[in-house]
Amino acid sequence: MTKTESKSKFNFFKMFWEGFTNMTTLGKTLWIIVIIKLIFMFFILKPLFSPNYLNKNFKNDQDKANHVRKELIDKP
Amino acid sequence: MDFFNASSVVDWSRLQFAMTAGYHWLFVPLTLGLAVIMSVMETMYVRTGKEEWKHAAKFWMKLFGINFAVGVATGLILEFQFGTNWSNYSWFVGDIFGAPLAIEAIIAFFLEATFISIMFFGWNKVSKKAHLTATWLVTLGATLSALWILIANAWMQYPIGMEFNPETVRNEMVDFWAIALSPVAINKFFHAVVSGWGTGAAFVVAISAWFLIKKRHNDFALKSIQIGAIFGFISFVLLAITGDGSGYEVAQKQPMKLAAMEGLYEGKEGAGLVALGVLHPSKSDKSNYDDENDAFLFKIELPKLLSLMGYRNFNAFVPGIKDIIEGGYTLPDGTMALSFEEKKMRGEKAIKALANYQVAKEEGRNDEAAGFEAELQENFAYFGYGYLASPERTIPNVPLIFYSFRIMVMIGFYYILLFAMVWYFYYKKTLTANRWILYVSLWSLPLAYLAGQVGWIVAEVGRQPWAIQDILPVKVAVSSLEVGSVITSFILFAVLFSALLIADISIMLKQIKKGPEDTDTDSVY
């Protein structure tokens, strides 16, 4: 990675592009961890093992409200 | 008394949330603390022009980035659980919980994520001051994230600013600022964030001590200890102050939690603060809350300090567990405390009114429905008591809270002393000649993390049996799931978090061993 002395007009996207293309092994490792983690969380954990209980079992807000009301009234 | 019932959905859901929250709180404090430290070091660089400060800032920024990348979004797993395991709670709280979390995601996270890219990619591409601004904005973003989460948690401890709508079965926010500026929220925010600062400082001093022990990068290590020790000392002193504030708020709003923290069964005027003590084993059985045994086998008490902390009056009456259950004492607002039986009766009235309201509405008896709604609102403050079969159900796990609180406080005072000593040796330029203080600084690091964990145990186990103080007990908040599905998700979350923690530690250790030389490039990453 060479040092750049230029202070010419700042380009946010150019900074991003250069940052990503010149990333070190550590940076790439961390990005892989982030991506794998998010894929695992959102495409495996959430839909298969942690779905929203009310969204999964009830069609609309009225049904959800009725369910929760029943739970509140009937719970021992 | 069962500590954990392996066939209980409630117990597994609680354990799962505790496990994931505990793991999450391993990453967050370091993010909060390192953010400030790296910002201060970069400020030193911009002010002095000395490259050594830039190298130091970049090294800690690298470790910040590792911790941030591995820990980011782990908080979402806690949010997943609200929808899966705690659906009754999730619906019941309405937008009160959702709004702060949404604000956190939109404002705080995007602030962090936007400026973090300039922080890592922008060296030598933007001016020094612009880069420094970005670094401080990352720190601000991380801190703002904590703010909104803690506002949401504070509402669970002290529900305020809402009205319950029996039609939708949801609590509706009627006063956003009452929630956002709740004294519990403000105090909790400062205490939690400053605890992160303390953890970050302990981390920096520990790692720097390691470099000095290894006789590597001495100048860098000494500069880091200079900042870390001062910042750490200030942080832990602030923790003592905000901790006092927490004690005051707990006394006012959650007297049972305070009684559990102190092992106080019989209330008294001029109550002392227990510095050290061993609880009588019989009190582990909650049904013995009013037996003849002294609560303690042994204790050292600081006279009158509990009254002072809780009520700002050396002679104030501090109710014990028995008093809170039996009622009949004067509350801070001048009213008389209700007994458990009275609260239970009101709670049962509220639950019955909710049921009757629904039937009346369905049958078109709107005038009657209005009457039931009024009865519900009148007794809503005690709604949760209607579910509790006996007064013992209102008592949290006293030994766990009592000992956790003492561990947290002792570590806090230990670190005030440790940072003072480190700074003293640094000032006298005798740090490297006194290697024992370096070893102590290094090996003390786990204590900083332990303090954070037991602090949350006090806050959250002390809140039991409530998901929302006085209004919704945990056993009603939980979803009607099969226990097997909760166990499965528990195992998966444990595996995920363990893998992330192992990755975090191993990558960090590798970079620490490399030391700060490699940071002398344009990009830290």
Interface residues (C-beta under 8 A of the other chain):
Chain A: M1 T2 K3 T4 E5 K7 F10 M15 F16 E18 G19 N22 M23 T24 L26 G27 T29 L30 W31 I33 V34 K37 L38 F40 M41 L45 K46 F49 S50 P51 N52 Y53 L54 N55 D61 K64 A65 V68 R69 E71 L72 I73 K75 P76
Chain B: K62 G65 I66 A69 V70 V72 A73 L76 I77 F80 Q81 G83 T84 N85 S87 N88 S90 W91 F92 S117 I118 F120 F121 G122 N124 K125 V126 S127 A130 E167 T168 V169 R170 I351 L354 A355 Q358 Y387 K475 V476 S479 S480 L481 S485 T488 S489 L492 F493 L496 L500 A503 I507 Q511 T521 D522 S523 V524 Y525
